């Protein structure tokens, strides 16, 4: 029987950038701390000091926009 499992990046067309890796790591740390809502996630990202790609503080709106763009 073959072992089947999901490759984390199998649906991507390219390798993630360093920034994308850092953002993913920060999101995982927030979830590990029990943060499971958008306002809390945005607050945690700002607390960690990881800014948006253009150097701004995270808001619920720009986070949603950034994640939607990454999903393309």
N, CA, C and O atoms as a Tripos MOL2 file, in Angstrom:
@<TRIPOS>MOLECULE
protein
  288   287    72     0     0
PROTEIN
NO_CHARGES

@<TRIPOS>ATOM
      1 N           0.8400   -1.1680    0.0000 N.3       1 UNK1
      2 CA          0.0000    0.0000    0.0000 C.3       1 UNK1
      3 C           0.8900    1.2380    0.0000 C.2       1 UNK1
      4 O           1.8430    1.3240    0.7750 O.2       1 UNK1
      5 N           0.5820    2.1820   -0.8590 N.am      2 UNK2
      6 CA          1.3920    3.3940   -0.9270 C.3       2 UNK2
      7 C           0.9500    4.3870    0.1450 C.2       2 UNK2
      8 O          -0.2200    4.4510    0.5230 O.2       2 UNK2
      9 N           1.9170    5.1480    0.6130 N.am      3 UNK3
     10 CA          1.6410    6.1760    1.6080 C.3       3 UNK3
     11 C           1.3030    7.4610    0.8700 C.2       3 UNK3
     12 O           2.0400    7.8850   -0.0190 O.2       3 UNK3
     13 N           0.1960    8.0730    1.2360 N.am      4 UNK4
     14 CA         -0.2160    9.3210    0.5950 C.3       4 UNK4
     15 C          -0.2270   10.4290    1.6390 C.2       4 UNK4
     16 O          -0.6960   10.2420    2.7610 O.2       4 UNK4
     17 N           0.2840   11.5530    1.2590 N.am      5 UNK5
     18 CA          0.2720   12.7030    2.1520 C.3       5 UNK5
     19 C           0.3730   13.9680    1.3210 C.2       5 UNK5
     20 O           0.8090   13.9460    0.1700 O.2       5 UNK5
     21 N          -0.0310   15.0470    1.9160 N.am      6 UNK6
     22 CA         -0.0390   16.3380    1.2470 C.3       6 UNK6
     23 C           1.3380   16.9750    1.3210 C.2       6 UNK6
     24 O           1.9130   17.1090    2.4020 O.2       6 UNK6
     25 N           1.8570   17.3630    0.1820 N.am      7 UNK7
     26 CA          3.0580   18.1840    0.1460 C.3       7 UNK7
     27 C           2.5940   19.6110    0.3860 C.2       7 UNK7
     28 O           1.7080   20.0960   -0.3180 O.2       7 UNK7
     29 N           3.1640   20.2800    1.3470 N.am      8 UNK8
     30 CA          2.6590   21.6000    1.7560 C.3       8 UNK8
     31 C           2.5730   22.5960    0.6130 C.2       8 UNK8
     32 O           1.6880   23.4520    0.6150 O.2       8 UNK8
     33 N           3.4570   22.5100   -0.3540 N.am      9 UNK9
     34 CA          3.4840   23.4840   -1.4440 C.3       9 UNK9
     35 C           3.0730   22.8850   -2.7800 C.2       9 UNK9
     36 O           3.3950   23.4430   -3.8280 O.2       9 UNK9
     37 N           2.3740   21.7670   -2.7620 N.am     10 UNK10
     38 CA          2.1060   21.0690   -4.0120 C.3      10 UNK10
     39 C           1.2010   21.8450   -4.9520 C.2      10 UNK10
     40 O           1.2470   21.6150   -6.1600 O.2      10 UNK10
     41 N           0.3850   22.7480   -4.4490 N.am     11 UNK11
     42 CA         -0.5230   23.4990   -5.3130 C.3      11 UNK11
     43 C           0.0870   24.8060   -5.8100 C.2      11 UNK11
     44 O          -0.5230   25.5120   -6.6130 O.2      11 UNK11
     45 N           1.2770   25.1270   -5.3380 N.am     12 UNK12
     46 CA          1.9110   26.3770   -5.7550 C.3      12 UNK12
     47 C           2.6000   26.2140   -7.0960 C.2      12 UNK12
     48 O           3.0650   25.1310   -7.4520 O.2      12 UNK12
     49 N           2.6540   27.3090   -7.8240 N.am     13 UNK13
     50 CA          3.3230   27.3000   -9.1250 C.3      13 UNK13
     51 C           4.8010   27.6370   -9.0130 C.2      13 UNK13
     52 O           5.5560   27.4880   -9.9740 O.2      13 UNK13
     53 N           5.2090   28.0930   -7.8320 N.am     14 UNK14
     54 CA          6.6010   28.4710   -7.6050 C.3      14 UNK14
     55 C           6.9220   28.2580   -6.1340 C.2      14 UNK14
     56 O           6.0260   28.0530   -5.3140 O.2      14 UNK14
     57 N           8.1820   28.3070   -5.8150 N.am     15 UNK15
     58 CA          8.5970   28.2160   -4.4220 C.3      15 UNK15
     59 C           8.1910   29.4970   -3.6930 C.2      15 UNK15
     60 O           8.2000   30.5730   -4.2920 O.2      15 UNK15
     61 N           7.8370   29.3990   -2.4090 N.am     16 UNK16
     62 CA          7.4930   30.6120   -1.6710 C.3      16 UNK16
     63 C           8.7160   31.5120   -1.4970 C.2      16 UNK16
     64 O           9.8500   31.0390   -1.4210 O.2      16 UNK16
     65 N           8.4610   32.8050   -1.4380 N.am     17 UNK17
     66 CA          9.5400   33.7610   -1.1940 C.3      17 UNK17
     67 C           9.9190   33.7180    0.2820 C.2      17 UNK17
     68 O           9.2100   33.1280    1.0970 O.2      17 UNK17
     69 N          11.0310   34.3420    0.6160 N.am     18 UNK18
     70 CA         11.4390   34.4270    2.0140 C.3      18 UNK18
     71 C          10.3500   35.1220    2.8340 C.2      18 UNK18
     72 O          10.0260   34.6830    3.9380 O.2      18 UNK18
     73 N           9.7920   36.1960    2.2990 N.am     19 UNK19
     74 CA          8.7290   36.9110    3.0120 C.3      19 UNK19
     75 C           7.5260   35.9960    3.2460 C.2      19 UNK19
     76 O           6.9660   35.9850    4.3420 O.2      19 UNK19
     77 N           7.1290   35.2440    2.2470 N.am     20 UNK20
     78 CA          5.9930   34.3290    2.3940 C.3      20 UNK20
     79 C           6.2730   33.2710    3.4590 C.2      20 UNK20
     80 O           5.3840   32.9150    4.2320 O.2      20 UNK20
     81 N           7.5070   32.7690    3.4990 N.am     21 UNK21
     82 CA          7.8870   31.8130    4.5380 C.3      21 UNK21
     83 C           7.7970   32.4480    5.9240 C.2      21 UNK21
     84 O           7.2840   31.8350    6.8600 O.2      21 UNK21
     85 N           8.2990   33.6840    6.0520 N.am     22 UNK22
     86 CA          8.2580   34.3770    7.3400 C.3      22 UNK22
     87 C           6.8180   34.6390    7.7790 C.2      22 UNK22
     88 O           6.4840   34.4780    8.9520 O.2      22 UNK22
     89 N           5.9750   35.0420    6.8400 N.am     23 UNK23
     90 CA          4.5690   35.2790    7.1520 C.3      23 UNK23
     91 C           3.8970   33.9810    7.5870 C.2      23 UNK23
     92 O           3.1630   33.9660    8.5750 O.2      23 UNK23
     93 N           4.1370   32.9080    6.8700 N.am     24 UNK24
     94 CA          3.5690   31.6150    7.2500 C.3      24 UNK24
     95 C           4.0170   31.1760    8.6300 C.2      24 UNK24
     96 O           3.2170   30.6690    9.4160 O.2      24 UNK24
     97 N           5.2980   31.3700    8.9270 N.am     25 UNK25
     98 CA          5.8100   31.0160   10.2540 C.3      25 UNK25
     99 C           5.1280   31.8440   11.3410 C.2      25 UNK25
    100 O           4.7650   31.3170   12.3920 O.2      25 UNK25
    101 N           4.9540   33.1440   11.0830 N.am     26 UNK26
    102 CA          4.3040   34.0210   12.0640 C.3      26 UNK26
    103 C           2.8480   33.6150   12.2830 C.2      26 UNK26
    104 O           2.3590   33.6460   13.4120 O.2      26 UNK26
    105 N           2.1630   33.2400   11.2200 N.am     27 UNK27
    106 CA          0.7690   32.7890   11.3430 C.3      27 UNK27
    107 C           0.7090   31.4950   12.1560 C.2      27 UNK27
    108 O          -0.1630   31.3400   13.0110 O.2      27 UNK27
    109 N           1.6260   30.5720   11.8940 N.am     28 UNK28
    110 CA          1.6590   29.3160   12.6490 C.3      28 UNK28
    111 C           1.9230   29.5750   14.1290 C.2      28 UNK28
    112 O           1.3130   28.9330   14.9840 O.2      28 UNK28
    113 N           2.8300   30.5130   14.4460 N.am     29 UNK29
    114 CA          3.1000   30.8340   15.8500 C.3      29 UNK29
    115 C           1.8560   31.4170   16.5220 C.2      29 UNK29
    116 O           1.5580   31.1030   17.6750 O.2      29 UNK29
    117 N           1.1370   32.2650   15.7940 N.am     30 UNK30
    118 CA         -0.0920   32.8440   16.3520 C.3      30 UNK30
    119 C          -1.1040   31.7410   16.6500 C.2      30 UNK30
    120 O          -1.7000   31.7260   17.7270 O.2      30 UNK30
    121 N          -1.3030   30.8200   15.7130 N.am     31 UNK31
    122 CA         -2.2380   29.7130   15.9410 C.3      31 UNK31
    123 C          -1.7970   28.8710   17.1360 C.2      31 UNK31
    124 O          -2.6290   28.4390   17.9340 O.2      31 UNK31
    125 N          -0.4880   28.6370   17.2620 N.am     32 UNK32
    126 CA          0.0320   27.8470   18.3760 C.3      32 UNK32
    127 C          -0.2230   28.5300   19.7160 C.2      32 UNK32
    128 O          -0.3220   27.8640   20.7470 O.2      32 UNK32
    129 N          -0.3290   29.8570   19.7030 N.am     33 UNK33
    130 CA         -0.6240   30.6140   20.9250 C.3      33 UNK33
    131 C          -2.1170   30.6950   21.1990 C.2      33 UNK33
    132 O          -2.5370   31.3280   22.1680 O.2      33 UNK33
    133 N          -2.9190   30.0630   20.3580 N.am     34 UNK34
    134 CA         -4.3540   30.0480   20.5720 C.3      34 UNK34
    135 C          -5.1180   31.1560   19.8750 C.2      34 UNK34
    136 O          -6.3040   31.3530   20.1370 O.2      34 UNK34
    137 N          -4.4530   31.8800   18.9930 N.am     35 UNK35
    138 CA         -5.1220   32.9410   18.2380 C.3      35 UNK35
    139 C          -5.8350   32.2970   17.0520 C.2      35 UNK35
    140 O          -5.2030   31.6500   16.2180 O.2      35 UNK35
    141 N          -7.1440   32.4750   16.9830 N.am     36 UNK36
    142 CA         -7.9150   31.8350   15.9160 C.3      36 UNK36
    143 C          -8.9180   32.7660   15.2620 C.2      36 UNK36
    144 O          -9.8310   32.3120   14.5710 O.2      36 UNK36
    145 N          -8.7550   34.0800   15.4770 N.am     37 UNK37
    146 CA         -9.6490   35.0320   14.8270 C.3      37 UNK37
    147 C          -8.8160   36.1050   14.1270 C.2      37 UNK37
    148 O          -7.6630   36.3450   14.4840 O.2      37 UNK37
    149 N          -9.4130   36.7370   13.1390 N.am     38 UNK38
    150 CA         -8.6810   37.7120   12.3250 C.3      38 UNK38
    151 C          -8.1690   38.8970   13.1380 C.2      38 UNK38
    152 O          -7.0070   39.2710   12.9730 O.2      38 UNK38
    153 N          -8.9710   39.5050   14.0020 N.am     39 UNK39
    154 CA         -8.4360   40.6270   14.7840 C.3      39 UNK39
    155 C          -7.2380   40.2170   15.6440 C.2      39 UNK39
    156 O          -6.2620   40.9600   15.7450 O.2      39 UNK39
    157 N          -7.3130   39.0470   16.2550 N.am     40 UNK40
    158 CA         -6.2030   38.5660   17.0670 C.3      40 UNK40
    159 C          -4.9720   38.2580   16.2370 C.2      40 UNK40
    160 O          -3.8480   38.5210   16.6640 O.2      40 UNK40
    161 N          -5.1790   37.7020   15.0540 N.am     41 UNK41
    162 CA         -4.0570   37.3790   14.1720 C.3      41 UNK41
    163 C          -3.3420   38.6440   13.7220 C.2      41 UNK41
    164 O          -2.1130   38.7120   13.7400 O.2      41 UNK41
    165 N          -4.1140   39.6400   13.3200 N.am     42 UNK42
    166 CA         -3.5290   40.9130   12.8890 C.3      42 UNK42
    167 C          -2.7440   41.5440   14.0430 C.2      42 UNK42
    168 O          -1.6360   42.0440   13.8500 O.2      42 UNK42
    169 N          -3.3260   41.5160   15.2290 N.am     43 UNK43
    170 CA         -2.6520   42.0680   16.4020 C.3      43 UNK43
    171 C          -1.3390   41.3280   16.6750 C.2      43 UNK43
    172 O          -0.3250   41.9560   16.9780 O.2      43 UNK43
    173 N          -1.3570   40.0020   16.5680 N.am     44 UNK44
    174 CA         -0.1490   39.2130   16.8140 C.3      44 UNK44
    175 C           0.9290   39.4950   15.7670 C.2      44 UNK44
    176 O           2.1040   39.6080   16.1160 O.2      44 UNK44
    177 N           0.5540   39.6080   14.5040 N.am     45 UNK45
    178 CA          1.5400   39.9210   13.4650 C.3      45 UNK45
    179 C           2.1940   41.2680   13.7470 C.2      45 UNK45
    180 O           3.4100   41.4070   13.6140 O.2      45 UNK45
    181 N           1.4040   42.2490   14.1320 N.am     46 UNK46
    182 CA          1.9540   43.5620   14.4480 C.3      46 UNK46
    183 C           2.8330   43.5100   15.6910 C.2      46 UNK46
    184 O           3.8650   44.1780   15.7480 O.2      46 UNK46
    185 N           2.4340   42.7280   16.6800 N.am     47 UNK47
    186 CA          3.2190   42.5790   17.9060 C.3      47 UNK47
    187 C           4.5880   41.9760   17.5960 C.2      47 UNK47
    188 O           5.5910   42.3590   18.1990 O.2      47 UNK47
    189 N           4.6260   41.0300   16.6520 N.am     48 UNK48
    190 CA          5.8930   40.3920   16.2830 C.3      48 UNK48
    191 C           6.7800   41.2970   15.4430 C.2      48 UNK48
    192 O           7.9790   41.0470   15.3160 O.2      48 UNK48
    193 N           6.2040   42.3470   14.8670 N.am     49 UNK49
    194 CA          6.9980   43.2800   14.0720 C.3      49 UNK49
    195 C           7.1070   42.9210   12.6060 C.2      49 UNK49
    196 O           7.8880   43.5360   11.8790 O.2      49 UNK49
    197 N           6.3420   41.9410   12.1530 N.am     50 UNK50
    198 CA          6.3550   41.5880   10.7350 C.3      50 UNK50
    199 C           5.3660   42.4870   10.0130 C.2      50 UNK50
    200 O           4.1560   42.3520   10.1920 O.2      50 UNK50
    201 N           5.8690   43.3920    9.2080 N.am     51 UNK51
    202 CA          4.9960   44.3340    8.5060 C.3      51 UNK51
    203 C           4.5020   43.7420    7.1940 C.2      51 UNK51
    204 O           4.9110   42.6540    6.7880 O.2      51 UNK51
    205 N           3.6150   44.4840    6.5430 N.am     52 UNK52
    206 CA          3.1170   44.0890    5.2260 C.3      52 UNK52
    207 C           4.2620   44.1600    4.2200 C.2      52 UNK52
    208 O           5.3120   44.7230    4.5300 O.2      52 UNK52
    209 N           4.0840   43.6080    3.0340 N.am     53 UNK53
    210 CA          5.1540   43.6810    2.0320 C.3      53 UNK53
    211 C           5.5970   45.1150    1.7110 C.2      53 UNK53
    212 O           6.7400   45.3360    1.3110 O.2      53 UNK53
    213 N           4.6980   46.0840    1.8840 N.am     54 UNK54
    214 CA          5.0850   47.4770    1.6120 C.3      54 UNK54
    215 C           5.4470   48.2460    2.8810 C.2      54 UNK54
    216 O           5.5190   49.4740    2.8660 O.2      54 UNK54
    217 N           5.6760   47.5210    3.9830 N.am     55 UNK55
    218 CA          6.1980   48.1330    5.1970 C.3      55 UNK55
    219 C           5.1760   48.7480    6.1350 C.2      55 UNK55
    220 O           5.5460   49.4890    7.0460 O.2      55 UNK55
    221 N           3.9060   48.4590    5.9350 N.am     56 UNK56
    222 CA          2.8500   49.0250    6.7750 C.3      56 UNK56
    223 C           2.4690   48.0520    7.8950 C.2      56 UNK56
    224 O           2.7720   46.8600    7.8340 O.2      56 UNK56
    225 N           1.8080   48.5810    8.9020 N.am     57 UNK57
    226 CA          1.2430   47.7240    9.9420 C.3      57 UNK57
    227 C           0.0690   46.9530    9.3460 C.2      57 UNK57
    228 O          -0.6000   47.4270    8.4280 O.2      57 UNK57
    229 N          -0.1670   45.7630    9.8800 N.am     58 UNK58
    230 CA         -1.2740   44.9460    9.3960 C.3      58 UNK58
    231 C          -2.6020   45.4890    9.8850 C.2      58 UNK58
    232 O          -2.7160   45.9610   11.0170 O.2      58 UNK58
    233 N          -3.6050   45.4180    9.0240 N.am     59 UNK59
    234 CA         -5.0040   45.6640    9.3730 C.3      59 UNK59
    235 C          -5.7870   44.4520    8.8840 C.2      59 UNK59
    236 O          -5.2670   43.6450    8.1140 O.2      59 UNK59
    237 N          -7.0130   44.3240    9.3220 N.am     60 UNK60
    238 CA         -7.8300   43.2140    8.8320 C.3      60 UNK60
    239 C          -7.9990   43.2980    7.3210 C.2      60 UNK60
    240 O          -7.9880   42.2760    6.6350 O.2      60 UNK60
    241 N          -8.1540   44.5010    6.8070 N.am     61 UNK61
    242 CA         -8.3600   44.6720    5.3670 C.3      61 UNK61
    243 C          -7.1120   44.3170    4.5620 C.2      61 UNK61
    244 O          -7.1950   43.5530    3.6000 O.2      61 UNK61
    245 N          -5.9390   44.8710    4.9510 N.am     62 UNK62
    246 CA         -4.7650   44.5780    4.1270 C.3      62 UNK62
    247 C          -4.2920   43.1360    4.3110 C.2      62 UNK62
    248 O          -3.6720   42.5770    3.4070 O.2      62 UNK62
    249 N          -4.5730   42.5200    5.4690 N.am     63 UNK63
    250 CA         -4.2530   41.1080    5.6370 C.3      63 UNK63
    251 C          -5.1020   40.2650    4.6830 C.2      63 UNK63
    252 O          -4.5850   39.3890    3.9900 O.2      63 UNK63
    253 N          -6.3910   40.5360    4.6560 N.am     64 UNK64
    254 CA         -7.2870   39.7910    3.7600 C.3      64 UNK64
    255 C          -6.8800   39.9610    2.3070 C.2      64 UNK64
    256 O          -6.8960   39.0030    1.5340 O.2      64 UNK64
    257 N          -6.5160   41.1860    1.9360 N.am     65 UNK65
    258 CA         -6.0690   41.4450    0.5640 C.3      65 UNK65
    259 C          -4.7760   40.6920    0.2510 C.2      65 UNK65
    260 O          -4.6400   40.1130   -0.8270 O.2      65 UNK65
    261 N          -3.8280   40.6980    1.1910 N.am     66 UNK66
    262 CA         -2.5390   40.0360    0.9680 C.3      66 UNK66
    263 C          -2.7140   38.5270    0.8320 C.2      66 UNK66
    264 O          -2.1110   37.9100   -0.0460 O.2      66 UNK66
    265 N          -3.5280   37.9370    1.6850 N.am     67 UNK67
    266 CA         -3.7410   36.4910    1.6230 C.3      67 UNK67
    267 C          -4.4730   36.1150    0.3400 C.2      67 UNK67
    268 O          -4.1680   35.0910   -0.2710 O.2      67 UNK67
    269 N          -5.4320   36.9310   -0.0700 N.am     68 UNK68
    270 CA         -6.1350   36.6690   -1.3350 C.3      68 UNK68
    271 C          -5.1670   36.7310   -2.5060 C.2      68 UNK68
    272 O          -5.2550   35.9160   -3.4240 O.2      68 UNK68
    273 N          -4.2460   37.6840   -2.4870 N.am     69 UNK69
    274 CA         -3.2610   37.7980   -3.5670 C.3      69 UNK69
    275 C          -2.3250   36.5920   -3.5740 C.2      69 UNK69
    276 O          -1.9570   36.1010   -4.6410 O.2      69 UNK69
    277 N          -1.9390   36.1170   -2.4010 N.am     70 UNK70
    278 CA         -1.0610   34.9490   -2.3310 C.3      70 UNK70
    279 C          -1.7600   33.6880   -2.8210 C.2      70 UNK70
    280 O          -1.1040   32.7550   -3.2820 O.2      70 UNK70
    281 N          -3.0610   33.6540   -2.7270 N.am     71 UNK71
    282 CA         -3.8240   32.4730   -3.1420 C.3      71 UNK71
    283 C          -3.9820   32.3760   -4.6570 C.2      71 UNK71
    284 O          -4.4710   31.3610   -5.1530 O.2      71 UNK71
    285 N          -3.5910   33.3820   -5.3870 N.am     72 UNK72
    286 CA         -3.7240   33.3840   -6.8470 C.3      72 UNK72
    287 C          -2.7490   32.4160   -7.4750 C.2      72 UNK72
    288 O          -2.7150   32.2810   -8.6980 O.2      72 UNK72
@<TRIPOS>BOND
     1     1     2 1
     2     2     3 1
     3     3     4 2
     4     3     5 am
     5     5     6 1
     6     6     7 1
     7     7     8 2
     8     7     9 am
     9     9    10 1
    10    10    11 1
    11    11    12 2
    12    11    13 am
    13    13    14 1
    14    14    15 1
    15    15    16 2
    16    15    17 am
    17    17    18 1
    18    18    19 1
    19    19    20 2
    20    19    21 am
    21    21    22 1
    22    22    23 1
    23    23    24 2
    24    23    25 am
    25    25    26 1
    26    26    27 1
    27    27    28 2
    28    27    29 am
    29    29    30 1
    30    30    31 1
    31    31    32 2
    32    31    33 am
    33    33    34 1
    34    34    35 1
    35    35    36 2
    36    35    37 am
    37    37    38 1
    38    38    39 1
    39    39    40 2
    40    39    41 am
    41    41    42 1
    42    42    43 1
    43    43    44 2
    44    43    45 am
    45    45    46 1
    46    46    47 1
    47    47    48 2
    48    47    49 am
    49    49    50 1
    50    50    51 1
    51    51    52 2
    52    51    53 am
    53    53    54 1
    54    54    55 1
    55    55    56 2
    56    55    57 am
    57    57    58 1
    58    58    59 1
    59    59    60 2
    60    59    61 am
    61    61    62 1
    62    62    63 1
    63    63    64 2
    64    63    65 am
    65    65    66 1
    66    66    67 1
    67    67    68 2
    68    67    69 am
    69    69    70 1
    70    70    71 1
    71    71    72 2
    72    71    73 am
    73    73    74 1
    74    74    75 1
    75    75    76 2
    76    75    77 am
    77    77    78 1
    78    78    79 1
    79    79    80 2
    80    79    81 am
    81    81    82 1
    82    82    83 1
    83    83    84 2
    84    83    85 am
    85    85    86 1
    86    86    87 1
    87    87    88 2
    88    87    89 am
    89    89    90 1
    90    90    91 1
    91    91    92 2
    92    91    93 am
    93    93    94 1
    94    94    95 1
    95    95    96 2
    96    95    97 am
    97    97    98 1
    98    98    99 1
    99    99   100 2
   100    99   101 am
   101   101   102 1
   102   102   103 1
   103   103   104 2
   104   103   105 am
   105   105   106 1
   106   106   107 1
   107   107   108 2
   108   107   109 am
   109   109   110 1
   110   110   111 1
   111   111   112 2
   112   111   113 am
   113   113   114 1
   114   114   115 1
   115   115   116 2
   116   115   117 am
   117   117   118 1
   118   118   119 1
   119   119   120 2
   120   119   121 am
   121   121   122 1
   122   122   123 1
   123   123   124 2
   124   123   125 am
   125   125   126 1
   126   126   127 1
   127   127   128 2
   128   127   129 am
   129   129   130 1
   130   130   131 1
   131   131   132 2
   132   131   133 am
   133   133   134 1
   134   134   135 1
   135   135   136 2
   136   135   137 am
   137   137   138 1
   138   138   139 1
   139   139   140 2
   140   139   141 am
   141   141   142 1
   142   142   143 1
   143   143   144 2
   144   143   145 am
   145   145   146 1
   146   146   147 1
   147   147   148 2
   148   147   149 am
   149   149   150 1
   150   150   151 1
   151   151   152 2
   152   151   153 am
   153   153   154 1
   154   154   155 1
   155   155   156 2
   156   155   157 am
   157   157   158 1
   158   158   159 1
   159   159   160 2
   160   159   161 am
   161   161   162 1
   162   162   163 1
   163   163   164 2
   164   163   165 am
   165   165   166 1
   166   166   167 1
   167   167   168 2
   168   167   169 am
   169   169   170 1
   170   170   171 1
   171   171   172 2
   172   171   173 am
   173   173   174 1
   174   174   175 1
   175   175   176 2
   176   175   177 am
   177   177   178 1
   178   178   179 1
   179   179   180 2
   180   179   181 am
   181   181   182 1
   182   182   183 1
   183   183   184 2
   184   183   185 am
   185   185   186 1
   186   186   187 1
   187   187   188 2
   188   187   189 am
   189   189   190 1
   190   190   191 1
   191   191   192 2
   192   191   193 am
   193   193   194 1
   194   194   195 1
   195   195   196 2
   196   195   197 am
   197   197   198 1
   198   198   199 1
   199   199   200 2
   200   199   201 am
   201   201   202 1
   202   202   203 1
   203   203   204 2
   204   203   205 am
   205   205   206 1
   206   206   207 1
   207   207   208 2
   208   207   209 am
   209   209   210 1
   210   210   211 1
   211   211   212 2
   212   211   213 am
   213   213   214 1
   214   214   215 1
   215   215   216 2
   216   215   217 am
   217   217   218 1
   218   218   219 1
   219   219   220 2
   220   219   221 am
   221   221   222 1
   222   222   223 1
   223   223   224 2
   224   223   225 am
   225   225   226 1
   226   226   227 1
   227   227   228 2
   228   227   229 am
   229   229   230 1
   230   230   231 1
   231   231   232 2
   232   231   233 am
   233   233   234 1
   234   234   235 1
   235   235   236 2
   236   235   237 am
   237   237   238 1
   238   238   239 1
   239   239   240 2
   240   239   241 am
   241   241   242 1
   242   242   243 1
   243   243   244 2
   244   243   245 am
   245   245   246 1
   246   246   247 1
   247   247   248 2
   248   247   249 am
   249   249   250 1
   250   250   251 1
   251   251   252 2
   252   251   253 am
   253   253   254 1
   254   254   255 1
   255   255   256 2
   256   255   257 am
   257   257   258 1
   258   258   259 1
   259   259   260 2
   260   259   261 am
   261   261   262 1
   262   262   263 1
   263   263   264 2
   264   263   265 am
   265   265   266 1
   266   266   267 1
   267   267   268 2
   268   267   269 am
   269   269   270 1
   270   270   271 1
   271   271   272 2
   272   271   273 am
   273   273   274 1
   274   274   275 1
   275   275   276 2
   276   275   277 am
   277   277   278 1
   278   278   279 1
   279   279   280 2
   280   279   281 am
   281   281   282 1
   282   282   283 1
   283   283   284 2
   284   283   285 am
   285   285   286 1
   286   286   287 1
   287   287   288 2
@<TRIPOS>SUBSTRUCTURE
     1 UNK1         2 RESIDUE 1 A UNK
     2 UNK2         6 RESIDUE 1 A UNK
     3 UNK3        10 RESIDUE 1 A UNK
     4 UNK4        14 RESIDUE 1 A UNK
     5 UNK5        18 RESIDUE 1 A UNK
     6 UNK6        22 RESIDUE 1 A UNK
     7 UNK7        26 RESIDUE 1 A UNK
     8 UNK8        30 RESIDUE 1 A UNK
     9 UNK9        34 RESIDUE 1 A UNK
    10 UNK10       38 RESIDUE 1 A UNK
    11 UNK11       42 RESIDUE 1 A UNK
    12 UNK12       46 RESIDUE 1 A UNK
    13 UNK13       50 RESIDUE 1 A UNK
    14 UNK14       54 RESIDUE 1 A UNK
    15 UNK15       58 RESIDUE 1 A UNK
    16 UNK16       62 RESIDUE 1 A UNK
    17 UNK17       66 RESIDUE 1 A UNK
    18 UNK18       70 RESIDUE 1 A UNK
    19 UNK19       74 RESIDUE 1 A UNK
    20 UNK20       78 RESIDUE 1 A UNK
    21 UNK21       82 RESIDUE 1 A UNK
    22 UNK22       86 RESIDUE 1 A UNK
    23 UNK23       90 RESIDUE 1 A UNK
    24 UNK24       94 RESIDUE 1 A UNK
    25 UNK25       98 RESIDUE 1 A UNK
    26 UNK26      102 RESIDUE 1 A UNK
    27 UNK27      106 RESIDUE 1 A UNK
    28 UNK28      110 RESIDUE 1 A UNK
    29 UNK29      114 RESIDUE 1 A UNK
    30 UNK30      118 RESIDUE 1 A UNK
    31 UNK31      122 RESIDUE 1 A UNK
    32 UNK32      126 RESIDUE 1 A UNK
    33 UNK33      130 RESIDUE 1 A UNK
    34 UNK34      134 RESIDUE 1 A UNK
    35 UNK35      138 RESIDUE 1 A UNK
    36 UNK36      142 RESIDUE 1 A UNK
    37 UNK37      146 RESIDUE 1 A UNK
    38 UNK38      150 RESIDUE 1 A UNK
    39 UNK39      154 RESIDUE 1 A UNK
    40 UNK40      158 RESIDUE 1 A UNK
    41 UNK41      162 RESIDUE 1 A UNK
    42 UNK42      166 RESIDUE 1 A UNK
    43 UNK43      170 RESIDUE 1 A UNK
    44 UNK44      174 RESIDUE 1 A UNK
    45 UNK45      178 RESIDUE 1 A UNK
    46 UNK46      182 RESIDUE 1 A UNK
    47 UNK47      186 RESIDUE 1 A UNK
    48 UNK48      190 RESIDUE 1 A UNK
    49 UNK49      194 RESIDUE 1 A UNK
    50 UNK50      198 RESIDUE 1 A UNK
    51 UNK51      202 RESIDUE 1 A UNK
    52 UNK52      206 RESIDUE 1 A UNK
    53 UNK53      210 RESIDUE 1 A UNK
    54 UNK54      214 RESIDUE 1 A UNK
    55 UNK55      218 RESIDUE 1 A UNK
    56 UNK56      222 RESIDUE 1 A UNK
    57 UNK57      226 RESIDUE 1 A UNK
    58 UNK58      230 RESIDUE 1 A UNK
    59 UNK59      234 RESIDUE 1 A UNK
    60 UNK60      238 RESIDUE 1 A UNK
    61 UNK61      242 RESIDUE 1 A UNK
    62 UNK62      246 RESIDUE 1 A UNK
    63 UNK63      250 RESIDUE 1 A UNK
    64 UNK64      254 RESIDUE 1 A UNK
    65 UNK65      258 RESIDUE 1 A UNK
    66 UNK66      262 RESIDUE 1 A UNK
    67 UNK67      266 RESIDUE 1 A UNK
    68 UNK68      270 RESIDUE 1 A UNK
    69 UNK69      274 RESIDUE 1 A UNK
    70 UNK70      278 RESIDUE 1 A UNK
    71 UNK71      282 RESIDUE 1 A UNK
    72 UNK72      286 RESIDUE 1 A UNK
